[in-house]
Every structure is written in C-alpha cells, then in structure tokens.
Amino acid sequence: MSDFDKEAELHGLFAAFRSESIEEVTPAGMTAVQSTVRHQRKVRNIALSALAMIMVAAPAAAFATLDTGEPHAPPAQNITASAVPEPDNTPEYSPQPAPTASASSQPPVSQVPPPDPRSVDLKSATITMPVWPGGAQITDTCKAGPYTFKDGSALIAKQTTWDDFTYVLGTPVYAELDGQPGDEILVRVTCTGAGSFHPVFLLGLKPTADKKLNTLGPVVPAQNGRALALDSEDLRVSARTVEVSILGHYSTNGAWSFKQARGYRYDNGAFRQVSGPAGFPAPPTAIDKVDFRNTSLSLGCQSSRCAPARVQFVNGTGQDMTSLFNTDRNGERTFQYSVGSVTQASNGIAFVTVSRTSEKYPAEARTSVYAVRLGTDGIDGNYLAGWEVVATGMNELPGAGAITGIVSQQAKGADLEVVVTTAAGQQTLLFRAKHETLWEIVK
C-alpha cells in the first residue's frame, strides 16, 4: 500500500471515530449548565481543560483502533465534563449598589473671606496683650491679658509701687503679615505712666470673621534679655517683612542710641528677625567719648515751666520717649528736640545745648543748657542724665527780665559760662553747681 493510500485510510478511520465517539460522550446535565451561569470564569477554564483532554484522547483512541500489527495503547476511556475537578472557593458575585457621590465630588463650600482690618474699630476693640519681652520691670508693670480700649486707651491694673499705667494705641499700619488671605494690623502700644518709664512696643493683630482680634505677638523681641527701643514711626512692610528702626536697648533713664534698620517676619507663630544687625557696638565709657547726636538723654529740671523728658537722639534730632508729659492725649509726639553745642568741663561733665520745639504748642518752645553726667544703675547699666542749668523763659535777671535766647555756652573749668539775650540786651552769666541738680549764678 502506498503512503497516499495509507493517509486516505487514516482519514477515513478518523471520520469513523468522530461519528462513533461523539455519541459516547455524556453531557454533564443541568447542573453543569447552572454552574456555568454562576461561575462564568471558572466554567470557561473547565471547558478549555476538557476540550484539551478530548483532543489528546481522540487521536490516541483512533490510533488504538488501527489494525497495524503494532503494539498500541489500551482502549480509550469515556470522558465526561464531570471528570474535571471543580473546587468552589470563589466568592459568589453579588450586585453592588450604584456608587453615590462622595464628599470630594460635592461642590466646595465657599470660605468666608477675612474681614478688612480697616473695618475694625481699633480704638474700641478688646485686645489681648502678650507677655512683653524685656524682663520683670516691663512684665510687672505692662501686664499681659485682655484689655477693652476706650478712645484708644485702656487702664492697666493698679500698680503696687508705681502710679497707674495705661496702654495707649498709636496709628495702625495695615499689611499682609502671616501668608494667609487678607491684611493684618501693626500698631504701636505705649505703656505709659508717671516718671520716665514709658516703653513702646509694636504689636501684630489679626482680625477674625466676627471682627474680633487675635494677637500675633510682639514684633520686636528682646535682645540679651532687654527690651529694644524703636522708632515706631519709621515703619514699613515689604514682602511680609516688617522693617523698623531700632534705636538701642530700652532704658528708663537714657541709653546709648545706635540707629539700625532691622527686619522681622511672622512665621510659625512668632515674629523673628530676618535682616539687619544682630547686636550693638560697645558704648563709650567716658563722657568725652559720647556722640551726643546719637544717644539718649534723660533730661531733668527744676522749673515749673520745664517738663522732664527722655529723648532719643539720632543724627542730632530727638524723639521724646516721655509720653505722659510731652505728648498729647492720644500718645502722639508733640515735641521735637535738637542738639546744639557741646563743651566738656573738667570734672566729667558735658554741657549740652538742647532746643525743644512744637508745631502744635509753639508757646512751649524752649532752649536749655544741660549739665550731663555718665551714670549707672542696676536696671539700665550705663546711662546719661542731664540737669537743666539755664533755659529761655526760666531765669528772671535783676533789671533785665527773663532770658529770651542763648547765644553761646562754654565750660570754664567745672563752671558754665553762657551768653544770653534779654529784653535789656546780651549778658554773660557764670553758673556754678551748688549740688548735683542745682546750679546758681555766681557772676
């Protein structure tokens, strides 16, 4: 028999096998159908496995029926779908409810915009004062806590060793400080009372939606445990940085003035310095080394027409820090000071000419010569204290009347020689110290 005839016979045998074998395959019945419906993925895999087994077994069975005289495998077994194992450990499918709109898919709730701080009546607001930097003298006198202001001032609790003190608000500045939407408030706060103790602070405030005020805190921190004096009128804000002129350490009786531009920024709940010098030069240790155009003077006097003052001088012009005597009711400065001639005496005293003027109170203009000494105390350290020797409008000269002007002054040993003008013309006067705070005309 040729190969072609053998191939034809083989095809015939396969055809006969298919027609006979298909009747011997028993369907799995209704159960398999139901299973197929419930477990589509699983049944699909089972069917493929069964088909693969059929495809392998069918040719083998056909080959076994051939009468070739060759040894062959045992007769084929009947194969049904139930012969394939059906582990049923897959969870039943259950329909899931339709998804509902999540919170994130809801339209955003509109936030209430912050109020314009200019709409807050600062002079009648309730403000929580912080613990001010600078030590016990300040914190014991300028007490922390909530204060309700009336016309820009609020009485501090009565002191035990001082007269009553009052918080006085200055003119506010509005600017963006904390990186959140809306402007905040910068305001000068003066803690004022009797004597020469009148520290000035710079406070940050933030308005709330109900137009109340949260305290951000003091802008200028202490340095070496001491409060810093500042020129609160020389103030600006740039890119959230508060730029202010620092005049040195605060002191009740006068201190050294070192005008410096420093920047402070509000971050992580507090103001911190971010620019400018971090310290001050060492102060002079002798009176003849003092730059009187850049220092502070505590100025005392004995005339009823004279008001004591502590003046901070920068480049020859002075800022009066004694707000009780020399500022108006709202805490705004009303007197300006300037330094004139300076001469050195032989006993550690400097004679300094100081002029005081006021646009608001022109009748109270005054020119004086002070005897200034370098002093020291446990609170302020080194300071400069001056006592008035002679002044315009102060002295009644026999036959000449009041002094109307001071032409010149110079030291004569430990004495002071002054050329003055009066209604009768110019006169030369010589003053000598009777004691530290009292001078008298000797010639």
C-alpha positions as CSV (number, residue, x, y, z in Angstrom):
1,M,0.0,0.0,0.0
2,S,1.4,3.4,-0.9
3,D,1.8,6.2,1.6
4,F,-1.0,8.0,-0.2
5,D,-3.4,5.1,0.3
6,K,-2.4,4.8,4.0
7,E,-3.1,8.5,4.5
8,A,-6.5,8.2,2.9
9,E,-7.3,5.2,5.1
10,L,-6.2,7.1,8.2
11,H,-8.5,10.0,7.3
12,G,-11.4,7.6,6.9
13,L,-10.7,6.0,10.3
14,F,-10.7,9.4,12.0
15,A,-14.0,10.3,10.4
16,A,-15.5,7.0,11.6
17,F,-14.1,7.6,15.0
18,R,-15.7,11.0,15.3
19,S,-19.1,9.8,14.2
20,E,-19.0,6.9,16.7
21,S,-17.2,8.6,19.7
22,I,-19.3,11.7,19.9
23,E,-22.3,9.6,20.9
24,E,-20.3,8.1,23.7
25,V,-19.7,11.5,25.4
26,T,-22.2,12.0,28.1
27,P,-23.2,15.6,28.8
28,A,-22.8,16.8,32.4
29,G,-26.5,17.7,32.6
30,M,-28.4,20.7,34.0
31,T,-26.1,21.0,37.0
32,A,-23.2,21.9,34.8
33,V,-25.3,24.5,32.9
34,Q,-26.3,26.1,36.2
35,S,-22.7,26.1,37.4
36,T,-21.7,27.7,34.1
37,V,-24.1,30.5,34.6
38,R,-23.0,31.1,38.2
39,H,-19.3,30.8,37.6
40,Q,-18.6,32.1,34.2
41,R,-14.9,32.4,34.6
42,K,-14.4,29.1,36.3
43,V,-16.5,27.1,33.8
44,R,-14.7,28.7,30.9
45,N,-11.5,27.3,32.3
46,I,-13.0,23.9,32.9
47,A,-14.4,23.7,29.3
48,L,-11.0,24.5,27.9
49,S,-9.4,21.9,30.1
50,A,-11.9,19.2,29.0
51,L,-11.5,20.1,25.3
52,A,-7.8,19.8,25.6
53,M,-8.2,16.3,27.1
54,I,-10.6,15.3,24.3
55,M,-8.2,16.5,21.7
56,V,-5.4,14.4,23.2
57,A,-7.5,11.3,23.9
58,A,-9.3,11.2,20.5
59,P,-6.3,10.6,18.3
60,A,-5.0,8.1,20.8
61,A,-8.2,6.2,20.6
62,A,-8.3,6.3,16.9
63,F,-4.7,5.1,16.7
64,A,-5.6,2.3,19.0
65,T,-8.3,1.0,16.6
66,L,-5.9,0.7,13.7
67,D,-5.1,-2.8,12.7
68,T,-1.5,-2.2,12.0
69,G,0.0,-5.1,13.9
70,E,1.9,-2.6,16.0
71,P,1.5,-2.7,19.8
72,H,-0.8,0.0,20.9
73,A,-2.3,1.6,24.0
74,P,-5.3,0.2,25.9
75,P,-8.8,1.1,24.7
76,A,-9.9,4.8,25.3
77,Q,-12.0,5.6,28.3
78,N,-15.2,7.5,28.1
79,I,-14.6,11.2,29.1
80,T,-17.3,13.5,30.6
81,A,-17.1,17.0,31.8
82,S,-17.7,15.8,35.3
83,A,-14.3,14.2,35.3
84,V,-12.7,17.6,35.8
85,P,-12.5,18.7,39.5
86,E,-14.5,21.8,40.4
87,P,-13.2,23.5,43.5
88,D,-15.7,26.1,44.6
89,N,-13.9,28.5,46.7
90,T,-14.6,31.6,44.7
91,P,-17.0,34.1,46.3
92,E,-20.3,34.4,44.7
93,Y,-20.8,37.6,42.6
94,S,-23.3,39.9,44.2
95,P,-24.5,43.1,42.5
96,Q,-23.1,46.2,44.1
97,P,-25.2,49.3,44.8
98,A,-24.7,52.2,42.4
99,P,-21.9,54.5,43.6
100,T,-23.1,57.6,45.4
101,A,-21.4,61.0,45.2
102,S,-18.5,61.2,47.6
103,A,-17.8,64.2,49.8
104,S,-14.9,65.1,47.5
105,S,-17.2,65.2,44.5
106,Q,-19.5,67.7,46.1
107,P,-19.1,71.4,45.2
108,P,-16.6,73.0,47.6
109,V,-18.0,75.0,50.4
110,S,-17.2,78.7,49.9
111,Q,-15.0,80.1,52.6
112,V,-15.9,83.3,54.3
113,P,-13.4,85.9,53.2
114,P,-11.4,87.6,56.0
115,P,-12.7,91.0,57.0
116,D,-10.9,94.1,56.0
117,P,-9.0,95.1,59.2
118,R,-9.7,98.7,58.4
119,S,-13.4,98.0,59.3
120,V,-12.4,97.1,62.9
121,D,-12.8,99.9,65.4
122,L,-9.3,99.5,66.9
123,K,-9.8,102.3,69.4
124,S,-12.8,100.5,71.0
125,A,-11.6,96.9,70.5
126,T,-10.7,94.2,73.0
127,I,-7.1,93.3,72.6
128,T,-5.2,90.6,74.5
129,M,-1.8,92.0,75.3
130,P,1.0,89.4,75.3
131,V,3.8,89.0,77.7
132,W,6.1,91.7,76.6
133,P,9.8,91.0,76.1
134,G,12.4,92.7,78.3
135,G,12.4,91.4,81.8
136,A,10.5,91.7,85.1
137,Q,10.3,95.5,85.2
138,I,8.3,95.5,82.0
139,T,6.2,92.4,82.6
140,D,5.3,93.5,86.1
141,T,4.2,97.0,85.0
142,C,2.9,96.4,81.5
143,K,0.7,93.4,82.3
144,A,-0.5,90.8,79.9
145,G,-4.1,89.9,79.4
146,P,-7.3,91.2,77.6
147,Y,-8.0,94.9,77.7
148,T,-11.0,96.7,76.3
149,F,-10.0,100.1,74.9
150,K,-11.9,103.3,75.0
151,D,-10.9,106.1,72.7
152,G,-7.6,104.2,72.1
153,S,-6.5,103.8,75.7
154,A,-7.0,101.1,78.5
155,L,-6.1,101.3,82.1
156,I,-3.7,98.7,83.4
157,A,-4.4,97.1,86.8
158,K,-3.3,99.4,89.6
159,Q,0.4,99.0,90.4
160,T,1.8,98.5,93.9
161,T,5.0,100.5,93.5
162,W,4.0,102.8,90.6
163,D,1.2,105.1,89.7
164,D,-1.5,103.8,87.4
165,F,-0.3,102.9,84.0
166,T,-2.2,103.0,80.8
167,Y,-1.9,101.3,77.4
168,V,-2.2,103.8,74.6
169,L,-2.6,102.8,70.9
170,G,-0.8,104.6,68.1
171,T,-1.7,104.9,64.4
172,P,-2.2,101.4,62.9
173,V,-0.5,100.1,59.7
174,Y,-2.3,97.5,57.6
175,A,-0.3,94.9,55.7
176,E,-0.1,91.2,54.8
177,L,1.9,89.5,57.6
178,D,1.1,85.8,58.0
179,G,0.9,84.5,54.5
180,Q,-2.9,84.0,54.7
181,P,-5.5,85.9,52.7
182,G,-6.2,89.4,53.9
183,D,-4.2,92.1,55.7
184,E,-3.2,92.2,59.3
185,I,-2.6,95.1,61.7
186,L,0.6,96.6,63.1
187,V,0.1,99.1,66.0
188,R,2.4,100.9,68.4
189,V,1.4,100.3,72.0
190,T,2.8,102.6,74.7
191,C,2.8,101.5,78.3
192,T,2.7,104.9,79.9
193,G,2.5,106.3,83.5
194,A,4.3,108.7,85.8
195,G,8.1,109.1,85.8
196,S,10.4,108.2,83.0
197,F,9.3,104.6,82.4
198,H,7.4,104.5,79.1
199,P,8.3,101.5,76.9
200,V,6.9,101.4,73.4
201,F,6.1,98.1,71.7
202,L,5.0,97.1,68.2
203,L,2.1,94.6,68.2
204,G,0.7,92.4,65.4
205,L,-3.0,91.7,65.3
206,K,-5.2,89.6,63.0
207,P,-9.0,90.2,62.5
208,T,-11.4,87.3,62.7
209,A,-14.6,86.7,60.7
210,D,-16.6,88.3,63.6
211,K,-14.3,91.3,63.6
212,K,-12.6,90.4,66.8
213,L,-8.8,90.5,67.1
214,N,-6.3,87.7,67.6
215,T,-2.9,88.6,68.9
216,L,0.0,87.6,66.7
217,G,2.5,88.8,69.2
218,P,5.2,91.5,69.7
219,V,7.1,92.3,66.6
220,V,10.5,93.2,68.2
221,P,11.8,90.6,70.6
222,A,14.2,91.3,73.4
223,Q,18.0,91.2,72.9
224,N,20.2,89.8,75.7
225,G,17.1,89.8,77.9
226,R,16.5,93.5,77.4
227,A,13.7,95.3,75.5
228,L,14.7,97.3,72.4
229,A,13.8,100.9,71.8
230,L,12.3,101.6,68.4
231,D,11.3,104.5,66.2
232,S,7.8,103.2,65.5
233,E,7.1,106.0,63.1
234,D,9.9,104.8,60.9
235,L,8.0,101.7,59.8
236,R,7.2,99.9,56.6
237,V,6.3,96.4,55.4
238,S,7.8,94.7,52.3
239,A,7.0,91.1,51.3
240,R,5.7,90.3,54.7
241,T,8.8,91.7,56.4
242,V,8.3,94.4,59.0
243,E,11.2,96.9,58.5
244,V,11.7,99.2,61.6
245,S,14.5,101.4,63.0
246,I,15.9,100.1,66.3
247,L,17.5,102.7,68.5
248,G,19.3,100.6,71.0
249,H,18.3,98.9,74.3
250,Y,15.3,100.4,76.1
251,S,16.2,102.3,79.3
252,T,14.2,104.4,81.7
253,N,17.0,107.0,82.3
254,G,18.6,107.3,78.9
255,A,20.6,104.9,76.9
256,W,23.0,104.7,74.0
257,S,21.4,105.2,70.6
258,F,22.6,103.1,67.7
259,K,20.0,103.5,64.9
260,Q,19.8,100.3,62.9
261,A,17.4,99.1,60.2
262,R,16.2,95.6,61.1
263,G,13.6,93.3,59.6
264,Y,11.2,91.0,61.3
265,R,8.9,88.3,59.8
266,Y,6.0,86.3,61.1
267,D,6.5,82.6,60.7
268,N,5.5,79.5,62.8
269,G,3.5,81.6,65.3
270,A,6.0,84.3,66.1
271,F,7.9,87.3,64.7
272,R,11.7,86.7,64.3
273,Q,14.5,88.9,63.0
274,V,15.4,88.1,59.4
275,S,17.6,91.1,58.4
276,G,19.8,93.8,59.8
277,P,22.5,93.8,62.6
278,A,22.1,91.4,65.5
279,G,23.9,93.5,68.1
280,F,25.2,96.9,69.0
281,P,28.7,98.4,69.4
282,A,30.1,98.7,72.9
283,P,29.0,102.0,74.5
284,P,31.6,104.6,75.4
285,T,33.0,104.5,79.0
286,A,33.8,108.2,79.3
287,I,31.7,111.4,78.9
288,D,34.2,112.9,76.4
289,K,33.7,109.8,74.1
290,V,29.9,110.2,73.8
291,D,28.4,111.2,70.5
292,F,25.6,113.4,71.7
293,R,24.0,113.5,68.3
294,N,23.3,109.8,68.6
295,T,22.4,108.8,72.1
296,S,19.6,109.1,74.6
297,L,19.4,111.7,77.3
298,S,17.3,111.7,80.5
299,L,16.6,115.4,80.9
300,G,15.6,116.8,84.3
301,C,14.8,120.3,85.5
302,Q,13.5,122.3,88.5
303,S,11.4,124.9,86.9
304,S,7.6,124.7,86.9
305,R,7.7,125.5,83.2
306,C,10.0,122.6,82.5
307,A,8.9,119.1,81.9
308,P,11.3,116.2,82.3
309,A,11.9,114.0,79.3
310,R,13.8,111.1,78.0
311,V,14.9,112.0,74.5
312,Q,16.3,109.6,71.9
313,F,18.7,111.5,69.5
314,V,19.6,110.2,66.1
315,N,21.7,112.4,63.8
316,G,21.1,115.4,66.1
317,T,17.3,115.3,66.2
318,G,15.4,113.9,69.2
319,Q,12.4,111.7,69.7
320,D,10.7,112.3,73.0
321,M,10.1,109.0,74.8
322,T,8.3,110.5,77.8
323,S,4.7,110.4,76.5
324,L,2.9,111.4,79.7
325,F,4.5,114.9,79.8
326,N,5.4,115.7,76.3
327,T,2.7,114.0,74.1
328,D,-0.9,114.7,73.7
329,R,-3.8,112.5,75.0
330,N,-3.6,110.1,72.1
331,G,0.0,109.3,72.6
332,E,1.3,111.1,69.6
333,R,4.6,113.0,69.9
334,T,4.2,116.8,70.2
335,F,7.7,118.0,70.9
336,Q,10.9,117.7,68.8
337,Y,14.4,118.1,70.2
338,S,17.7,119.0,68.6
339,V,21.3,119.0,69.9
340,G,23.3,122.2,69.7
341,S,26.8,122.9,71.0
342,V,28.6,120.6,73.4
343,T,31.6,121.6,75.7
344,Q,33.5,119.4,78.1
345,A,34.0,120.5,81.7
346,S,37.0,119.4,83.9
347,N,35.0,117.3,86.3
348,G,33.5,114.7,84.0
349,I,30.5,116.8,83.0
350,A,29.5,117.8,79.5
351,F,27.4,120.9,78.9
352,V,24.9,120.3,76.1
353,T,22.6,122.8,74.4
354,V,19.2,121.3,73.6
355,S,16.3,123.1,71.8
356,R,12.7,121.9,72.0
357,T,10.0,123.0,69.5
358,S,6.4,122.1,68.7
359,E,4.2,123.0,65.8
360,K,1.2,122.1,68.0
361,Y,2.3,124.0,71.0
362,P,4.6,126.8,69.7
363,A,4.4,128.8,73.0
364,E,6.2,126.0,74.8
365,A,9.3,126.2,72.6
366,R,12.5,126.3,74.8
367,T,16.3,126.2,74.6
368,S,18.3,124.9,77.5
369,V,21.8,124.0,78.6
370,Y,22.1,120.8,80.5
371,A,24.9,119.5,82.6
372,V,25.2,115.8,81.6
373,R,26.9,113.1,83.6
374,L,27.6,109.5,82.8
375,G,25.7,107.4,85.4
376,T,25.0,103.8,86.1
377,D,22.3,101.8,87.9
378,G,21.3,98.2,88.4
379,I,18.5,98.4,85.9
380,D,19.8,100.4,83.0
381,G,23.6,100.0,83.3
382,N,25.4,103.0,81.8
383,Y,23.2,105.9,81.0
384,L,23.3,109.7,80.5
385,A,21.5,112.0,82.8
386,G,21.3,115.8,82.3
387,W,20.1,118.5,84.6
388,E,19.0,121.9,83.3
389,V,21.3,124.7,84.3
390,V,19.8,127.6,82.3
391,A,16.9,128.0,79.9
392,T,14.9,130.5,78.0
393,G,11.9,131.8,79.8
394,M,13.3,130.4,83.1
395,N,15.5,132.9,84.8
396,E,14.4,136.3,86.0
397,L,17.5,138.5,85.9
398,P,17.6,141.7,88.0
399,G,16.8,144.7,85.9
400,A,16.7,142.6,82.7
401,G,13.7,140.2,83.0
402,A,13.5,136.7,81.5
403,I,16.1,135.2,79.3
404,T,14.8,135.2,75.7
405,G,17.7,133.4,74.0
406,I,21.0,131.5,74.4
407,V,23.7,132.8,72.1
408,S,26.6,130.5,73.2
409,Q,28.0,128.4,76.1
410,Q,31.4,127.1,77.1
411,A,33.0,125.3,80.1
412,K,35.2,127.3,82.4
413,G,36.8,124.5,84.5
414,A,33.9,123.0,86.3
415,D,31.7,126.1,85.7
416,L,29.5,127.1,82.8
417,E,29.7,130.5,81.1
418,V,26.7,131.4,79.0
419,V,25.9,134.4,76.7
420,V,22.2,135.1,76.9
421,T,19.8,137.7,75.4
422,T,17.2,139.6,77.4
423,A,14.9,142.5,76.9
424,A,17.9,144.7,78.0
425,G,20.3,143.1,75.5
426,Q,23.1,140.5,75.8
427,Q,24.6,139.4,79.1
428,T,27.3,137.0,80.1
429,L,26.5,134.7,83.0
430,L,28.6,132.3,85.0
431,F,26.9,129.3,86.7
432,R,28.3,127.0,89.3
433,A,26.9,123.8,90.8
434,K,25.6,124.2,94.3
435,H,25.0,120.4,94.3
436,E,24.4,117.9,91.5
437,T,20.9,119.1,90.5
438,L,21.1,122.8,91.5
439,W,23.1,125.5,89.7
440,E,23.3,129.2,90.6
441,I,24.6,132.4,89.1
442,V,27.9,133.4,90.6
443,K,28.6,136.3,88.3
